[in-house]
Amino acid sequence: MQFIWYLPSLFIGLAVGFSSGYWQVGLVSLITVSALVSVQIYKNRYPAFEKGATVHISPGQVAIANRVLPRFEWLWKKQWHEIIEEHFRTKAAPGFLDQLLVTKSEQGFFQDSGTALQLWLGATSSKEVVIDLAKDGPHLIIVGPTGSGKSELLKLMLSSMIEQKRCELVLFDFKGGATLERFAAESIGLATDLNLPMQQKLWDLVSAELARREALFAQKGVQDIQQFNSGGEQLKQLVVVIDEFAAALATGTKATSCIEDVCARGRSLGVHLIAATQSLTGIPRSMLTNMRAKVAMNSSDPIDLVQLGISSQKAGSPQLEGWAAAILVTANKSAECFYFPLGFTPRPKPVASIPSGEQMRPARSQLLRQMYSSPEPELGLPAEPVSNPDSQLLSRMEGLRWSVRR
């Protein structure tokens, strides 16, 4: 259809040339239109590249994705110029990213995040990348091979959530605790692949909390956690974090059933899932459907990218020292490439001083962690008998941890 616009110019040139006797005018018109049509046909031989596609520049040659562009720039489409301009802006990104890192180190991830449960992921060449887990998720999956940086990204997310103090964490680390152990003190509990009984207790806890919240909302006549909290009572979001998602699903039906319930019912109940995995192999499609926030590492398998709805042209961002690259897709945003720092931990914000005469009380999550181990007897005193069945432990945890605060 775009060639139709050349026809008026051709007809006018031919008409003027033959009617006036100056056939050269008609010939020039014919040659000009033919050249324009040929150039357009030549350009159309190239596919439509995704915004942010990888650019390769070498002496005398420029390529986008896996296609070498024409040698002469006047044969380039406008979109190609825009992609190459974005490439050069990205090359200038280290200055912006380094300054951003200094700011975050001194001031923390957020100055004021409002009431949203936000995750700080990193930055593009010109802006920060932040998502609202409840609105952009409500569940998130991170995919990438070993060594791609997904554990570092998971640490960043957890650090940004802990800074806001608006959620409670339940942690599952199926790499022996290597990634999530540092956050155990800020969580309700941490289970690893080396501690099967703890896994079972935490799966039971999450399932029981889903049922408890569902009954509580029905009693109050509300549909979701936002309506419940708007009534004056406050119930925190619960975030279940799993490192090595496929390994968690392989542990048994209790884990699979609990995760399926979180994916299907967690959004309205204020229960969210963040999972990291090396591959999508073994992840049920029913779960992926509800995990609408997706992050793929730059080196992810092309098949995994397709399953996540990400074009392979998005992969291959230029490498920056001290930073890893990934691609983000959410329920409300199209695919976006970004960088995140490796090994970065912001300086903790100062804690409010304790008035004289008062003792500092341990965090509620710390109290719960202490419940996982039996108390040691004091010196010189006989040890008190310890009764610690699963049902009693869960009851005590629920009573302490999930009380609704007015």
TIKOLDO-649382 format. One record per residue: y, z, x of N, C-alpha, C in turn; residue in one letter. Coordinates in pm, whole numbers, padded with zeros to 5 digits, always signed. Layout:
YZXYZXYZXA;...
***
This chain:
-00121+00000+00081+00000+00000+00000+00127+00000+00085M;+00121+00063+00207+00241+00073+00287+00289-00064+00336Q;+00198-00164+00341+00237-00297+00387+00320-00372+00283F;+00317-00327+00157+00393-00396+00052+00542-00396+00082I;+00590-00289+00150+00734-00279+00176+00782-00385+00275W;+00689-00448+00348+00730-00555+00439+00747-00689+00366Y;+00686-00702+00249+00688-00831+00179+00829-00878+00141L;+00917-00790+00088+01053-00838+00054+01124-00898+00174P;+01112-00833+00291+01178-00886+00411+01122-01023+00448S;+00991-01037+00435+00928-01165+00468+00973-01275+00371L;+00971-01246+00241+01011-01347+00141+01157-01387+00156F;+01243-01288+00180+01385-01320+00196+01407-01407+00319I;+01341-01373+00430+01356-01452+00552+01307-01595+00533G;+01191-01610+00470+01138-01744+00447+01226-01824+00352L;+01275-01758+00246+01361-01827+00149+01489-01875+00212A;+01553-01787+00291+01679-01826+00357+01655-01938+00456V;+01546-01928+00532+01518-02028+00633+01494-02166+00574G;+01410-02175+00472+01377-02307+00416+01487-02362+00327F;+01561-02274+00258+01667-02323+00170+01788-02371+00247S;+01811-02311+00364+01928-02350+00444+01895-02456+00547S;+01770-02481+00566+01730-02579+00666+01709-02518+00803G;+01741-02388+00817+01719-02321+00945+01580-02256+00944Y;+01480-02338+00973+01344-02289+00967+01317-02178+01069W;+01405-02175+01175+01387-02070+01276+01401-01930+01217Q;+01490-01917+01114+01509-01786+01051+01379-01741+00983V;+01317-01834+00913+01191-01802+00848+01082-01768+00948G;+01082-01841+01062+00981-01815+01165+01000-01676+01228L;+01127-01644+01258+01155-01512+01315+01113-01401+01218V;+01143-01423+01091+01106-01325+00989+00955-01307+00982S;+00883-01418+00987+00737-01413+00982+00680-01340+01103L;+00735-01372+01223+00685-01308+01345+00714-01158+01344I;+00835-01120+01299+00873-00978+01297+00783-00897+01205T;+00764-00949+01083+00680-00877+00988+00536-00871+01037V;+00489-00980+01095+00352-00981+01148+00334-00877+01258S;+00436-00864+01345+00430-00766+01453+00427-00623+01398A;+00512-00598+01298+00516-00464+01238+00384-00428+01171L;+00328-00526+01100+00199-00502+01034+00089-00478+01138V;+00092-00555+01247-00009-00538+01352-00001-00400+01416S;+00122-00354+01442+00141-00221+01501+00088-00113+01407V;+00118-00130+01277+00073-00030+01180-00080-00027+01171Q;-00140-00146+01172-00287-00153+01169-00346-00088+01293I;-00280-00110+01408-00328-00051+01533-00321+00101+01527Y;-00211+00155+01474-00197+00300+01463-00301+00360+01369K;-00333+00286+01263-00427+00337+01163-00570+00343+01215N;-00594+00284+01332-00726+00294+01391-00757+00436+01437R;-00652+00516+01455-00668+00653+01502-00683+00748+01383Y;-00765+00849+01397-00781+00945+01286-00657+01032+01272P;-00646+01099+01161-00536+01195+01140-00572+01324+01213A;-00496+01356+01316-00523+01476+01395-00474+01600+01323F;-00548+01710+01343-00506+01839+01288-00386+01891+01365E;-00298+01963+01294-00188+02029+01363-00244+02133+01459K;-00196+02130+01583-00246+02223+01683-00368+02172+01757G;-00402+02041+01738-00517+01984+01809-00493+01988+01960A;-00602+01992+02036-00593+02002+02181-00533+01876+02242T;-00441+01895+02337-00374+01784+02406-00415+01785+02552V;-00454+01668+02605-00488+01653+02746-00392+01551+02807H;-00325+01591+02914-00227+01503+02979-00266+01485+03125I;-00280+01360+03166-00309+01326+03305-00218+01210+03345S;-00206+01180+03473-00117+01071+03515-00149+00939+03444P;-00053+00890+03367-00068+00762+03299-00152+00766+03174G;-00189+00886+03128-00277+00893+03011-00252+01022+02933Q;-00249+01008+02798-00234+01123+02710-00343+01113+02603V;-00410+01224+02576-00516+01226+02475-00495+01344+02382A;-00524+01322+02254-00525+01428+02155-00667+01439+02103I;-00720+01562+02104-00861+01584+02071-00944+01500+02168A;-01023+01406+02118-01106+01324+02206-01063+01178+02206N;-00938+01149+02165-00889+01011+02157-00770+00991+02250R;-00779+00889+02333-00670+00854+02424-00564+00776+02346V;-00438+00816+02359-00330+00751+02285-00289+00622+02354L;-00222+00531+02280-00172+00407+02341-00081+00437+02459P;-00076+00348+02554+00002+00369+02676+00152+00374+02647R;+00197+00294+02548+00340+00285+02518+00374+00378+02402F;+00479+00458+02421+00515+00559+02321+00562+00497+02191E;+00615+00374+02195+00663+00315+02069+00548+00280+01975W;+00426+00292+02027+00309+00272+01942+00256+00404+01884L;+00323+00515+01916+00277+00645+01869+00330+00676+01730W;+00250+00750+01654+00295+00801+01525+00385+00923+01545K;+00465+00952+01444+00553+01069+01450+00472+01197+01465K;+00357+01203+01400+00273+01323+01406+00226+01350+01549Q;+00198+01243+01624+00152+01262+01761+00262+01326+01846W;+00385+01283+01826+00497+01343+01899+00507+01492+01868H;+00489+01527+01740+00499+01667+01700+00390+01752+01764E;+00268+01697+01770+00157+01772+01831+00182+01793+01980I;+00234+01691+02048+00261+01703+02191+00376+01800+02217I;+00477+01798+02131+00587+01895+02145+00534+02038+02130E;+00444+02059+02034+00385+02191+02015+00303+02232+02138E;+00238+02134+02201+00161+02161+02322+00251+02214+02433H;+00367+02152+02451+00458+02197+02557+00521+02332+02523F;+00543+02357+02394+00592+02490+02356+00488+02597+02388R;+00360+02561+02368+00253+02655+02399+00246+02683+02549T;+00270+02579+02630+00269+02599+02775+00380+02693+02819K;+00486+02696+02738+00597+02788+02769+00575+02926+02709A;+00459+02945+02644+00432+03069+02572+00421+03193+02660A;+00370+03184+02786+00353+03307+02863+00477+03395+02869P;+00595+03335+02878+00717+03415+02880+00733+03496+02754G;+00713+03432+02638+00724+03502+02510+00614+03606+02496F;+00492+03570+02532+00379+03661+02515+00392+03783+02605L;+00436+03762+02729+00450+03875+02820+00556+03972+02771D;+00667+03917+02720+00772+04004+02668+00724+04079+02543Q;+00646+04009+02460+00591+04073+02340+00500+04189+02379L;+00421+04170+02483+00329+04274+02527+00405+04398+02575L;+00515+04376+02644+00597+04489+02690+00651+04566+02570V;+00699+04492+02469+00754+04556+02348+00647+04636+02276T;+00529+04577+02259+00421+04647+02188+00374+04769+02265K;+00373+04760+02397+00330+04872+02479+00424+04990+02464S;+00553+04962+02447+00652+05069+02437+00671+05120+02295E;+00661+05030+02196+00697+05066+02059+00579+05072+01963Q;+00462+05029+02007+00348+05025+01916+00340+04892+01844G;+00237+04878+01761+00214+04751+01693+00316+04725+01583F;+00349+04828+01506+00435+04809+01389+00550+04909+01391F;+00669+04861+01355+00781+04951+01333+00774+05009+01192Q;+00746+04920+01095+00732+04964+00956+00647+04861+00883D;+00524+04895+00853+00433+04801+00787+00429+04821+00636S;+00521+04905+00583+00522+04927+00440+00397+05000+00395G;+00341+04955+00285+00220+05019+00233+00095+04935+00257T;+00111+04819+00320-00002+04729+00340-00092+04778+00453A;-00219+04742+00446-00314+04769+00553-00315+04647+00644L;-00233+04650+00746-00211+04533+00830-00295+04539+00956Q;-00334+04420+01003-00406+04405+01129-00320+04323+01223L;-00297+04373+01343-00224+04297+01445-00326+04223+01528W;-00319+04089+01526-00419+04007+01595-00371+03954+01729L;-00242+03926+01741-00189+03865+01861-00065+03786+01830G;-00053+03666+01889+00067+03586+01869+00040+03440+01901A;+00120+03353+01840+00124+03213+01880+00227+03201+01992T;+00270+03080+02021+00370+03061+02126+00508+03109+02085S;+00526+03141+01955+00662+03175+01910+00669+03290+01811S;+00554+03340+01761+00560+03446+01660+00432+03530+01664K;+00444+03652+01610+00328+03740+01602+00235+03695+01489E;+00109+03728+01503+00009+03697+01400-00041+03829+01342V;-00006+03853+01216-00042+03976+01146-00098+03938+01010V;-00204+04005+00966-00258+03979+00833-00267+04110+00755I;-00262+04097+00625-00285+04208+00534-00432+04201+00493D;-00511+04298+00537-00656+04290+00514-00689+04284+00367L;-00619+04361+00283-00650+04364+00140-00619+04231+00073A;-00505+04169+00108-00463+04046+00041-00522+03921+00106K;-00529+03919+00238-00576+03800+00308-00727+03799+00324D;-00794+03911+00298-00939+03920+00312-01008+03898+00179G;-01064+04003+00126-01052+04143+00165-01146+04186+00277P;-01230+04093+00324-01323+04123+00433-01301+04019+00541H;-01332+04056+00666-01303+03969+00780-01425+03958+00870L;-01448+03837+00920-01557+03816+01015-01501+03751+01141I;-01550+03796+01256-01511+03742+01387-01635+03678+01448I;-01623+03552+01488-01737+03478+01542-01704+03428+01682V;-01796+03447+01774-01775+03396+01909-01890+03434+02000G;-01921+03351+02100-02032+03381+02190-02000+03499+02281P;-02100+03545+02352-02083+03656+02446-01976+03621+02550T;-01886+03715+02574-01782+03694+02674-01660+03620+02625G;-01655+03588+02496-01541+03512+02443-01421+03600+02411S;-01441+03732+02403-01330+03822+02377-01328+03884+02240G;-01434+03865+02161-01430+03918+02024-01428+04071+02020K;-01493+04136+02117-01488+04282+02122-01348+04331+02152S;-01276+04260+02239-01137+04297+02269-01050+04281+02145E;-01073+04175+02070-00996+04155+01947-01027+04265+01845L;-01152+04303+01838-01192+04411+01747-01121+04542+01784L;-01109+04570+01913-01038+04690+01958-00890+04684+01918K;-00829+04566+01932-00689+04552+01892-00670+04582+01744L;-00758+04525+01662-00749+04548+01518-00761+04696+01485M;-00859+04762+01545-00880+04903+01516-00761+04987+01562L;-00707+04955+01680-00591+05029+01729-00473+05015+01635S;-00452+04893+01582-00340+04873+01491-00362+04945+01358S;-00486+04953+01311-00514+05025+01186-00497+05176+01204M;-00546+05227+01316-00535+05371+01341-00390+05412+01353I;-00308+05327+01412-00165+05358+01426-00099+05380+01291E;-00141+05304+01189-00078+05314+01057-00126+05436+00977Q;-00245+05488+01010-00300+05607+00943-00309+05587+00791K;-00349+05467+00748-00361+05441+00604-00505+05415+00562R;-00598+05428+00654-00737+05398+00619-00830+05493+00692C;-00953+05496+00646-01060+05571+00711-01162+05471+00763E;-01225+05504+00876-01315+05411+00944-01457+05464+00945L;-01551+05374+00919-01694+05400+00941-01740+05293+01039V;-01793+05335+01154-01818+05244+01265-01968+05227+01291L;-02008+05101+01311-02145+05068+01351-02136+04979+01475F;-02192+05026+01585-02187+04951+01710-02330+04926+01757D;-02373+04800+01748-02510+04766+01785-02517+04712+01927F;-02423+04761+02012-02430+04736+02156-02428+04870+02230K;-02490+04969+02168-02500+05099+02233-02373+05181+02232G;-02272+05137+02157-02147+05211+02151-02044+05164+02251G;-02073+05056+02324-01984+05011+02431-01845+04974+02379A;-01838+04919+02259-01710+04873+02205-01638+04980+02126T;-01707+05050+02040-01642+05135+01940-01643+05284+01973L;-01709+05324+02081-01716+05467+02114-01578+05529+02128E;-01483+05457+02181-01349+05511+02204-01276+05546+02075R;-01323+05489+01961-01259+05516+01833-01335+05619+01749F;-01441+05675+01805-01526+05765+01727-01450+05886+01677A;-01360+05940+01759-01287+06060+01719-01193+06035+01602A;-01155+05908+01580-01063+05874+01471-01138+05827+01347E;-01270+05836+01349-01349+05782+01240-01426+05891+01168S;-01484+05854+01055-01574+05945+00984-01703+05962+01064I;-01750+05854+01124-01872+05862+01203-01899+05731+01274G;-01974+05739+01383-02014+05622+01461-02166+05622+01473L;-02227+05509+01436-02371+05491+01452-02395+05375+01547A;-02491+05389+01636-02527+05282+01728-02671+05240+01705T;-02711+05134+01774-02849+05088+01762-02946+05186+01827D;-02894+05283+01901-02979+05383+01967-03003+05505+01880L;-02941+05510+01763-02950+05629+01677-02978+05585+01534N;-03105+05560+01505-03143+05513+01372-03112+05615+01262L;-03138+05745+01280-03105+05840+01173-02957+05839+01135P;-02869+05824+01235-02726+05820+01204-02691+05694+01126M;-02755+05583+01159-02733+05460+01082-02764+05484+00935Q;-02881+05543+00909-02923+05564+00771-02824+05655+00697Q;-02776+05760+00763-02682+05852+00699-02551+05783+00664K;-02502+05698+00756-02375+05632+00729-02389+05523+00623L;-02503+05454+00621-02524+05356+00513-02527+05429+00379W;-02596+05543+00375-02600+05622+00251-02460+05669+00212D;-02382+05708+00310-02247+05756+00283-02161+05646+00221L;-02167+05526+00278-02087+05415+00226-02131+05380+00084V;-02262+05374+00061-02312+05342-00074-02269+05448-00174S;-02279+05575-00134-02239+05683-00224-02089+05677-00253A;-02010+05639-00154-01865+05632-00176-01828+05518-00270E;-01898+05407-00259-01876+05297-00353-01901+05342-00497L;-02014+05410-00517-02048+05458-00651-01948+05562-00699A;-01905+05652-00608-01811+05756-00647-01677+05698-00689R;-01628+05600-00612-01500+05539-00646-01509+05461-00777R;-01620+05394-00796-01638+05318-00920-01634+05412-01041E;-01702+05525-01031-01702+05622-01141-01563+05684-01159A;-01494+05710-01050-01361+05770-01057-01261+05676-01124L;-01268+05547-01089-01176+05450-01150-01206+05433-01298F;-01335+05434-01334-01371+05423-01475-01320+05544-01553A;-01330+05660-01493-01282+05782-01558-01131+05776-01580Q;-01057+05723-01484-00911+05714-01495-00866+05591-01574K;-00957+05501-01604-00922+05381-01678-00840+05282-01598G;-00867+05271-01466-00795+05177-01380-00894+05074-01325V;-00839+04960-01282-00924+04851-01236-00939+04847-01085Q;-00840+04896-01012-00847+04887-00867-00773+05003-00802D;-00777+05007-00670-00720+05119-00597-00568+05122-00608I;-00505+05006-00623-00360+05004-00637-00317+05074-00766Q;-00385+05045-00876-00354+05112-01002-00382+05262-00992Q;-00490+05298-00926-00524+05439-00912-00416+05514-00835F;-00372+05458-00723-00271+05525-00641-00134+05526-00707N;-00106+05428-00792+00023+05425-00860+00036+05538-00962S;-00075+05600-00997-00072+05711-01092-00034+05844-01030G;-00004+05843-00901+00039+05966-00835-00064+06024-00740G;-00191+05988-00757-00296+06034-00667-00312+05933-00554E;-00357+05979-00439-00368+05893-00323-00512+05890-00272Q;-00565+05770-00263-00699+05748-00210-00686+05644-00099L;-00730+05678+00021-00714+05587+00134-00815+05472+00127K;-00777+05361+00190-00870+05250+00206-00981+05293+00302Q;-01100+05242+00279-01214+05267+00367-01252+05135+00433L;-01260+05133+00565-01293+05011+00639-01423+05034+00715V;-01522+04953+00685-01651+04956+00755-01645+04851+00866V;-01664+04893+00989-01653+04805+01105-01790+04793+01171V;-01834+04668+01190-01967+04643+01248-01953+04548+01366I;-01996+04593+01483-02005+04505+01600-02150+04461+01614D;-02171+04330+01623-02302+04265+01620-02357+04269+01477E;-02297+04191+01392-02326+04188+01249-02470+04147+01221F;-02517+04042+01290-02653+03994+01266-02756+04102+01300A;-02730+04179+01405-02822+04287+01442-02824+04396+01335A;-02709+04423+01274-02704+04523+01167-02788+04480+01047A;-02777+04352+01010-02853+04302+00895-03003+04305+00922L;-03040+04294+01049-03183+04290+01083-03247+04428+01086A;-03168+04534+01069-03224+04670+01076-03302+04709+00952T;-03281+04641+00841-03358+04675+00722-03284+04652+00593G;-03352+04677+00483-03295+04648+00351-03181+04742+00315T;-03183+04865+00366-03075+04959+00332-02942+04907+00383K;-02939+04859+00508-02816+04805+00564-02772+04681+00488A;-02866+04590+00463-02833+04466+00393-02779+04493+00254T;-02845+04583+00181-02801+04616+00045-02662+04678+00045S;-02636+04768+00139-02506+04834+00146-02396+04733+00178C;-02421+04645+00275-02321+04545+00314-02294+04448+00199I;-02400+04407+00130-02381+04318+00015-02294+04384-00092E;-02315+04513-00115-02234+04585-00213-02088+04592-00170D;-02065+04616-00042-01927+04621+00008-01859+04486-00010V;-01930+04378+00025-01872+04244+00013-01843+04208-00132C;-01932+04246-00223-01919+04205-00363-01825+04294-00442A;-01826+04426-00416-01752+04520-00500-01639+04592-00428R;-01631+04576-00297-01539+04658-00220-01392+04629-00241G;-01355+04507-00274-01213+04469-00281-01136+04560-00375R;-01180+04571-00499-01106+04652-00596-01119+04801-00569S;-01227+04842-00503-01250+04984-00476-01180+05031-00349L;-01117+04939-00277-01049+04977-00153-01143+04997-00037G;-01256+04927-00038-01354+04935+00071-01365+04797+00133V;-01339+04787+00262-01332+04657+00330-01432+04652+00446H;-01467+04531+00484-01563+04509+00593-01499+04423+00701L;-01512+04466+00826-01476+04386+00943-01600+04376+01029I;-01648+04255+01054-01773+04236+01127-01755+04133+01238A;-01816+04160+01352-01814+04067+01464-01956+04022+01493A;-01973+03893+01521-02106+03839+01545-02098+03723+01643T;-02207+03698+01715-02209+03588+01811-02227+03454+01742Q;-02295+03454+01630-02324+03329+01558-02341+03360+01410S;-02323+03259+01327-02341+03276+01183-02488+03266+01142L;-02575+03237+01237-02717+03231+01207-02766+03367+01156T;-02830+03366+01040-02882+03488+00982-02785+03561+00891G;-02662+03509+00877-02563+03570+00788-02574+03502+00651I;-02609+03574+00545-02624+03511+00413-02492+03448+00366P;-02505+03336+00299-02387+03266+00248-02315+03351+00142R;-02389+03432+00068-02326+03516-00034-02227+03613+00029S;-02254+03658+00151-02160+03746+00220-02042+03666+00274M;-02069+03551+00336-01961+03470+00393-01861+03427+00287L;-01909+03403+00165-01821+03361+00058-01712+03463+00032T;-01745+03591+00042-01648+03697+00016-01569+03738+00140N;-01609+03689+00256-01534+03720+00379-01435+03607+00403M;-01323+03615+00333-01229+03503+00331-01129+03505+00445R;-01128+03610+00523-01051+03610+00647-01149+03585+00761A;-01126+03479+00836-01222+03438+00939-01148+03414+01070K;-01207+03464+01178-01154+03441+01313-01265+03383+01398V;-01238+03268+01459-01335+03205+01548-01277+03200+01688A;-01354+03244+01785-01308+03237+01923-01296+03091+01966M;-01214+03067+02066-01185+02931+02110-01310+02857+02155N;-01410+02932+02203-01532+02870+02255-01647+02875+02155S;-01616+02893+02027-01721+02903+01925-01798+02772+01911S;-01921+02784+01866-02005+02667+01843-01946+02580+01732D;-01943+02446+01753-01886+02357+01651-01951+02371+01514P;-02081+02400+01510-02149+02418+01382-02095+02541+01310I;-02071+02649+01386-02013+02769+01325-01872+02741+01273D;-01796+02660+01347-01661+02626+01303-01665+02553+01169L;-01759+02461+01156-01771+02386+01030-01804+02481+00915V;-01896+02574+00938-01932+02669+00832-01816+02760+00794Q;-01726+02784+00888-01609+02867+00860-01495+02787+00799L;-01513+02656+00788-01406+02572+00733-01296+02543+00831G;-01329+02542+00962-01230+02518+01067-01265+02388+01137I;-01166+02302+01154-01189+02175+01224-01210+02201+01373S;-01304+02128+01433-01329+02144+01577-01210+02100+01661S;-01118+02021+01600-00999+01979+01673-00907+02097+01703Q;-00923+02206+01628-00841+02323+01650-00881+02397+01778K;-01006+02383+01819-01054+02454+01936-01001+02388+02063A;-01000+02463+02172-00958+02407+02299-00814+02435+02335G;-00755+02545+02286-00618+02580+02323-00611+02606+02473S;-00497+02575+02537-00484+02598+02681-00510+02744+02717P;-00577+02767+02829-00608+02903+02871-00485+02967+02936Q;-00463+03094+02905-00354+03172+02963-00413+03295+03030L;-00370+03324+03150-00424+03437+03223-00396+03568+03150E;-00500+03647+03130-00485+03775+03062-00488+03767+02911G;-00505+03646+02859-00507+03626+02714-00629+03543+02677W;-00682+03566+02558-00789+03484+02502-00736+03412+02379A;-00798+03301+02344-00751+03221+02231-00852+03225+02118A;-00802+03218+01996-00888+03218+01877-00819+03142+01765A;-00892+03121+01657-00841+03048+01541-00858+03136+01418I;-00753+03146+01339-00753+03232+01221-00743+03149+01094L;-00827+03180+00996-00819+03122+00862-00829+03237+00763V;-00739+03241+00665-00746+03345+00562-00743+03280+00424T;-00753+03364+00322-00750+03314+00185-00615+03253+00152A;-00510+03291+00224-00375+03246+00192-00312+03158+00299N;-00384+03133+00410-00326+03056+00520-00428+02955+00572K;-00377+02840+00615-00464+02741+00677-00491+02781+00821S;-00576+02705+00890-00617+02739+01026-00497+02746+01120A;-00495+02851+01202-00385+02874+01295-00441+02925+01426E;-00402+02862+01537-00444+02907+01669-00352+03019+01717C;-00409+03116+01785-00327+03226+01838-00391+03281+01964F;-00313+03361+02036-00360+03427+02157-00361+03579+02135Y;-00453+03648+02201-00452+03794+02196-00479+03847+02337F;-00416+03961+02372-00428+04013+02508-00563+04078+02533P;-00609+04070+02655-00736+04129+02695-00711+04263+02762L;-00781+04366+02716-00769+04497+02778-00638+04567+02752G;-00572+04533+02642-00440+04592+02612-00455+04713+02520F;-00388+04821+02556-00382+04940+02471-00238+04987+02466T;-00176+04990+02348-00037+05034+02340-00023+05182+02372P;+00094+05218+02420+00121+05358+02449+00120+05437+02320R;+00046+05548+02313+00042+05624+02188+00179+05677+02151P;+00207+05675+02020+00334+05727+01972+00336+05879+01987K;+00455+05936+02013+00463+06081+02029+00424+06154+01902P;+00351+06265+01917+00306+06344+01804+00412+06447+01771V;+00436+06467+01641+00536+06564+01600+00500+06703+01654A;+00600+06776+01699+00578+06908+01757+00530+07006+01651S;+00448+07102+01692+00395+07203+01602+00487+07324+01602I;+00535+07370+01489+00622+07487+01486+00554+07607+01551P;+00636+07692+01615+00583+07810+01682+00512+07900+01582S;+00404+07959+01625+00329+08049+01537+00220+07980+01460G;+00218+07843+01462+00115+07769+01391+00018+07709+01491E;-00106+07697+01451-00208+07637+01535-00233+07494+01492Q;-00257+07409+01591-00288+07269+01560-00427+07260+01499M;-00435+07197+01385-00563+07181+01317-00626+07048+01355R;-00756+07045+01377-00820+06919+01411-00815+06822+01294P;-00815+06694+01327-00811+06592+01222-00934+06605+01133A;-00917+06563+01006-01029+06572+00911-01148+06491+00961R;-01118+06375+01021-01229+06294+01073-01299+06366+01188S;-01223+06443+01268-01286+06519+01376-01376+06628+01320Q;-01332+06692+01212-01416+06792+01147-01547+06731+01101L;-01538+06611+01048-01660+06545+01000-01752+06509+01115L;-01693+06466+01227-01777+06434+01342-01851+06558+01391R;-01784+06673+01386-01849+06795+01431-01970+06830+01343Q;-01967+06781+01218-02076+06812+01126-02205+06740+01164M;-02195+06635+01248-02315+06560+01282-02404+06636+01381Y;-02347+06730+01453-02427+06806+01549-02440+06950+01502S;-02552+07010+01529-02573+07149+01490-02488+07240+01578S;-02424+07345+01524-02342+07434+01606-02427+07512+01705P;-02371+07529+01825-02441+07604+01927-02420+07753+01904E;-02519+07837+01929-02502+07981+01911-02407+08039+02014P;-02330+08140+01973-02242+08207+02067-02325+08292+02162E;-02265+08317+02280-02336+08394+02381-02365+08535+02330L;-02486+08581+02348-02520+08717+02311-02553+08734+02165G;-02544+08628+02086-02572+08639+01944-02687+08547+01909L;-02771+08586+01818-02882+08497+01778-02829+08377+01702P;-02895+08267+01718-02852+08145+01648-02880+08157+01501A;-02785+08110+01423-02804+08111+01279-02890+07993+01239E;-02975+08011+01142-03059+07898+01098-02972+07787+01042P;-03011+07665+01073-02934+07548+01030-03015+07469+00929V;-02959+07448+00813-03022+07364+00711-02943+07236+00704S;-03007+07122+00740-02928+06999+00753-02997+06879+00691N;-03044+06887+00569-03104+06769+00505-02997+06664+00478P;-03039+06540+00463-02944+06431+00443-02858+06452+00320D;-02920+06498+00210-02843+06511+00087-02734+06615+00101S;-02767+06728+00170-02666+06832+00186-02554+06785+00277Q;-02588+06711+00382-02486+06660+00473-02392+06565+00402L;-02448+06475+00324-02364+06380+00251-02275+06451+00151L;-02329+06553+00085-02250+06627-00012-02131+06694+00054S;-02155+06757+00170-02046+06823+00241-01943+06723+00290R;-01990+06607+00337-01898+06504+00387-01810+06451+00276M;-01873+06425+00161-01795+06372+00050-01693+06473+00001E;-01735+06599-00005-01643+06701-00053-01524+06719+00038G;-01548+06708+00171-01438+06722+00266-01354+06596+00277L;-01426+06484+00292-01356+06363+00336-01291+06287+00224R;-01354+06288+00109-01309+06196+00006-01242+06269-00111W;-01194+06388-00089-01117+06457-00193-00989+06381-00218S;-00949+06370-00345-00828+06296-00379-00708+06387-00363V;-00612+06344-00283-00495+06426-00255-00382+06391-00350R;-00321+06491-00409-00208+06470-00499-00078+06477-00420R;
***
